[in-house]
Every structure is written in C-alpha cells, then in structure tokens.
C-alpha cells in the first residue's frame, strides 16, 4: 500500500510532495493610472503555506491535538483542493476525530483520483462503517482486498462488514487469511469467531473467542460471541455475564443488547429483559438514522449495490 496501515495520522507530512496549484485567483481591483500593480500570490508561496500547515498538523497529531490538526488540514485543503496528500491527510484526520461524514466525500474523490491505491478504498470502507452504513462499506472494502490481498486490516474490515450483513460464508475466508498472516491479531480472532458463530460452528467460535479474550479481556466482539455461544448451549447465566461485559464495552451494539435481553428473559428477570430490549430498540433506531444520513450523502442503493 502507499502508506502502512497504521494508526491514523501517523504520517510523515513534512516531506510530502508539493501541493498542486489551485484554481485561478480572483482578479484584484485595477490600480490607479501610473501606479504599479501589486504582485499576485505565487504558486510557490501557496505551496510553502500548504507544507507549513501540513507540518503543523503533523506536530499537533503527535501531541494528540486532533481537532487542531483537522482545522489546519482544512485550511490546507482550501489552498490545495486537488492535492492528493492534503486530501488523504484531511480524510484520515476526520476519521481520527470520528467525523466520518466529513471523510466520506473526500475519500470518494480520492478513490476516483487514485483508483489503484488500495488504502483509499480501505479508508472509505472504514469511514462508511464508522458512519453506520456497513452495507455500503462492503463495496470499497472488496476493491481494497482486490488491490491489496495480503493486508490483515483490510481483510478483517471486509470480513467484519460481511458478517454484519450476515454473509457468513463470504466473511470467513478473508478472516482466515488475515489470521494466517497475523496469528496474534486479536481483532482477526474475534471477527472470525463471530463469523463462525453465525455459521453455527460453535466450537471453533468458542475457541477463537477464548483465544482473543486471553490476549485482550476487553474485546467487545469476543465477549459478545462467548455470550451468544453460551445462549445456544442453554448456559444462560454465563451468557448474561459475557453479554453484560460486551454491552459495557460497546453500549450501542444492537446484537449484544438484544441477546442480553433474551438471556435475562430466560433467567426469569423480565425487568432487566425489558430494559435491554428498550436499549436495543433505541440503538437500532439511532443506527437506522445514521444510515439514512450517510446514504443521503453517498447516494448508495442496496438495490444497485453501488454508490
């Protein structure tokens, strides 16, 4: 990939290529007769300003001032709206501050400008997932996998998105491949466990979830999978405990909230069951609203499976 798939904004922005020139500047007022016209801003000056803003944003990101970095990258984008480096940095900064709706149109532009760069398709899929539209995310994530078939972050993101759409047979191969490339990757283990649970492969799902939890007890997906496996084994108290940990880690997980309500119902606790059912309904409504918002921006259609 053009850049390593590492933490967002871990970029060497100071050494990036010079930004492309912007559109023709507005014409200044005509000077009085005999007066010397003031010089117009030169492209070199604009380039230096953009590079300075990128350098400042890099420093701010290292200091965890992500909002400040995004503000300076917005100024750089205004000066160089067609610069690949500026657009990429702006999109990554938007994702870092969890502003996916700002990132999505920029990343769509980047995938058109640089269709062979897998990272931009991956980041677009990531932005769509962050915005709540997992179905739309499958399209760019599949393209990212085609371009970069051996990148574990891409494979895990694609497998997770396919699992969210209940396409478990399609989800499992990229997740197995990710785990073969990165055997200690907790996210890959947990995502594979979730796909296996969806396929009814309870023992492999339990094994992979337990492996993930042994490395990271705070993994929400692995706890959710353990809860769902225990539900299918009629071990409701253990299911309740695992699912309670899952919703504590990810309160807006509709799947975990719904399963937890079922666990409480099986245990004869209708008040708790109703509480988590209400939380499930609220989270589901919020998710539906987010999907509608992002689709108004992207024009994605489930019927056409295209943006």
N, C-alpha and C positions, 0 to 999 in steps of 0.2 A: 504494500500500500504506500501511498505517497508519504504519509506520516505514520508512525506507530500508533496503534490503537491503545493509547494510554489515557491517563486522566485528562479530562477536557481542559484545554487551555495550557497544557504542558508543551508549549511551542517555543521555538527559538525565533521570536518575531523580529528581533533586531536585524537579523541577516536575511530577511525575506527580499524577494525581488521588488524592484521599484514598481509602484502602482501605475496602472495605465492612465493616460490623460482623461480628464472628464470632458463633458460637453462644452461647447463654445461659451465663454463667459459673456455676461451681459455687456452691451456697449456703454462705455462711460459717456457722460454728458460732454458735448463738444466744447473745447476750451475757447476763451475769447481770442479774437484775432491777434496774432503776433505772439500769443503765449505758447509755451512748449507743452505738448500733451504729456500727462504723467504716464510712466511706463506701466504696461499691463502686467499682471501676475504671470510669471514664467512657469512652465510645466515643472522645471527643476525645483522651484520653490514649493510648489504643491507637493511634489514627491517627497521633499525633505519634511514637510509638515506631516504627511501621512506616516512616514517612517518614524517620526518622533512620537506620534500618537500610538503607533503600534508598540514601540519600545516602552512607553509609559504604561500601556495596558498590560504588557507582559510583567512589568515590575509589580503593578497592582494585583495581578492574579497570583503572583508568588506570595504576596502579603495577604492573600485571601480577601482582598477588596474587590470582589467580583462585580458588584454593581458599578463601582468606579471604573473598572476595566471595560465594562459594557458601554458605559457612557462615552468613553474616549474612542472606543471602536465604532460607535455610532457616528461620531464626528469624522473619523477616518473614512467611513462608508459614504458620508455626504461629499467628501472631497474626491473619493475614488470609487464611484458606484459600480464600476466594471472590473475592479481588481479582484482576481481570484483569492489572493492572500487575505485581503481585507474581508471579503465576504465569508471566507471559511472561518476566520478568527471571530467575526461577529456572530456567526451561527453557533459556534462552539461555546462562546460566552453566554449566549442566550440559553443554551441547554444547561450550562453550569448553574445559572440562577433560576432554572426551571421556568423559563418563559418560552415554551415550545412554539406557541403561535407566532412569535417573532422569528423563530428559527426556520419554520417550515417553508415560507416563500423564498427565503434566501437559499436554502438547500435545494429546493426545486430548481432554482435558477442555476445553481452550481452543477446539478446533475445534467442539465441541458448544455451548459458550457463545457463540461468535462465528463462526458458520458462514460469514459473508460476508467475513471477514478472510483474504485470500489468504496473508499472511505466516505465519499459524499452520499452514496446510496445508503450506506450503513447509518450515517448520521441522520439522514432523512427518515429512515425507518425508526431510529431511536426517538426522534422528535415526535413522530406520529404516535408511537407507544406512550411517550410521556404526556402527549395531549389527550390520550384516551382512545384513539382510533386504531386499535390493533389490526383490524381487518385491512385497512389501507396500508399499514406498515408492511404487510407481507410482500407487496409488490416490489418496493425498493430493496427489501432485505433479500429477496430471491435474486435480484440483479447483483447485489453486493456479493452474495455467495458465488454466483457465476463468475464474477470477476476475480474474487479472492477466496477460492475454495478451501484454503487451509488456515483461515484466521479464526481462532476459537471465539472471540467476541461476536463476530458475525454469525457463526454457526449457532451459538447459544441464543442470540437475539432472534434468529429465524425460527429455531425450534420452539422457543417460548411463545412467539407470536402464533405459530401454527397450533400449539397446544391450547392457547386461549380461544382459538376458533374451533377447537375440538377435532382438529385434523391430526389425531394422534399417530396414525401410521406414517404420515408425512413428516411429523415432528421428530420421530425417533432417530432416523438415520443421521441428520446433521448433529444431533446431540451426542450420539455415539461417536461420531467423528471428532467432535470437539473434545470429548473426554479422552479419546485416544491420543490427541495432540497435547492435551494438558490434563494429565491424570489426577492432579491435585486441585483442579478448579472446582471450588465449592458450588459456584453458580451453575456449572455444567452438570454436576451430580444432582443437584436439587431439581433442575429443569428436566433432566432425564427421568428422575423419579416421578415427576408429575405426569409426564407423557406415559410412562409405564402404568401408573395408577389408572389413567384414562383408558388404557387398553385392557385393563383387568389383570395385568401382570403384577399381582400383589407382592409376591416375594421379592422379585427384582426391585420393585418400587421401594419396598421397606429397606432393602439392603442399601440402595443408593441414598435414600433419605438419611439413614443412620450414619453412613459414611460422611455425608455433608454435615450432619449435626455434630459428629465427633470433631470436626475441624472448626465449625462455627455454630455454636448452640443458638445463636441469634438469627439464624437464617429463616425468614418467614415462610418461604416456599417449602422448605424441608419439614418444618413443623406442620404446615398445612397438609402435606402429603401423609405424614405419620398419622394425623388425625383422621384423614379420610380412609386410610388403610384400616385403622382400628374400628372405624364405623362399620366397614364391610365385614370385619371379624366379630361384630357384636360386642366389642370391648368398649362400651360407651364411656365409662369413667376415664379411661386412658385417652379416648378420643377427645373428650371435653378438655382435658388438661393440655393436650397438644394443640388443639384449635384455639384455646384461650391464649396460649403463647403466640400463635400465629396472628390473631387479631390485635394483640398488644403491640406486635411489631409492625403490622400493616392494618390499621383500623378500617381502611376502605376496601379491603379485599372482600368482594361480594361472595366469592366462593367460600371463604373461611367463615364469614358471618352466617351464611345460610346453613352450612354444615354444623356450626356450633349451635344454632337454634334447634336443629334436629337432634343433636346429642343431648341437649337439655330436655327436650321432649321425651326422648327415650328413657331418661333418668327420672322422669316424673317431676320436673321442675318447670311448670308451664309459664310462670312469671319470667324466668330467665329466657325461656324459649321465645316468648313474645318480644322481649327486649331485643334480642339479637335478630329476630325476624324483622323488626322495625328498622334496625340499623342496616340490615341487608337491603330493605326497600329504599331507604334513603340513599345509600351508596349507589344502588342501581340507577336511581333517578338522576343523581349527580353525574354518573358515568354517561348516561344517555344524553344529558345536556351538553357534556363536553364533546361527545362525538358529533352532535349536531353542529356545534360551534366550529369544529375543525373542518367538517365537510362543507360548511358554507364557505370556508376559506379555500379549500383544495378542489372542491367540485368532485370529490371521489364518489363513485357509484358502485354499490355492491352488485348491481345487475351487470355493469360493464367491466367490473374489476379493473378500473383504470382511473387515473386522476384527471 
